[in-house]
Every structure is written in C-alpha cells, then in structure tokens.
Amino acid sequence: MNQSDNQMIHPSSLENIVNYQIYRSARILRMKFKRDMEKAGLDITQEQYFILFKLWRKDGQYQAELADDLFNDMPNITRILDKLVRKGLVTRKTDDTDRRKFRIYLTDSGRYLRSVYLEQAPVSRIEDYKDLTIDDLEHLKRILYIIEKNIIGESILSRARV
C-alpha cells in the first residue's frame, strides 16, 4: 500500500475503515451462524464449532493443541470444552503417558453433529456467498492471510493453519 493513500490511512468515515468492515462482517457472520444452527436445531456457538471441526479432522487432540491452533488462551478453551462436555459432544481423557495432559475426544453425539452440520452448511454458504465467485473467495482468503501475516508473523500463522 502506498503511504500517499491518505483515505485508507485517515478515512473520513467509519465505513471506510477496513478494520471496521472486517469486524462488522465477523459479527454478522457470527450472528448468522447462530441463527443457522438454531434453525437446524443445533445448540452450538461458532467457537464450539471450530473445536468440533478440528476434532472431526483429528480426534484425540490435546487441549493445549486446540488452544494453540485457535489462538485462544487456556481458560477460554477450558470454558468452551466444559460446555461441549456438558452437551455430551466431547469427553476429556487423561493422556496415557502424561497425566497432566488431557486429550479431547468426540462422543457419538459429537460425531453425529457433523452429519447434521454438513446438511445445513451448504445451504448457508450458498446464501452467504451469492454473487461471489470461487476466485473472489480465494482472493479474499489471500488478502486476509496477508493481513494476519503482517500483524502476527508468518511463523505463528503457518503453525495455526487449519
């Protein structure tokens, strides 16, 4: 970006601030996710979904792995996992080799939730991304990746790629 692009550096309105647009879009997507899940009869938050998604890809991860990959602190991950345990979607088991560590496993209900989500997700995504091409979405992902890399560094970001 050219430093002379004064409108980007000192925008005249809130709507011209890229950070605000990203923040607003993230909030809207979060609210839409909640509404979509309620419509599908599911009681999960976006943060709970992210943890479940990671476990659907690789069950039995350490609690600390989930925190690292999701840029969350341990108390927050513990709170989210407590809720998932209460909902019967995951279980915590002490690691066989290190009793100080916990592994997180999906329950049958947690695995079943994936099939319910997979039915709902395409409907939501089509609605969310209408008027956008695959190229548009790939370009957006690339831009967001670059912003993240500029802020937190490539080494941290590459470890956190899902």
Secondary structure, 3 states (H helix, E strand, C coil): CCCCCHHHHCCCCHHHCHHHHHHHHHHHHHHHHHHHHHHCCCCCCHHHHHHHHHHHHCCCEEHHHHHHHCCCCHHHHHHHHHHHHHCCCEEEEECCCCCCCEEEEECHHHHHHHHHHHHHHHHHHHHHCCCCCHHHHHHHHHHHHHHHHHHHCHHHHHHHCC
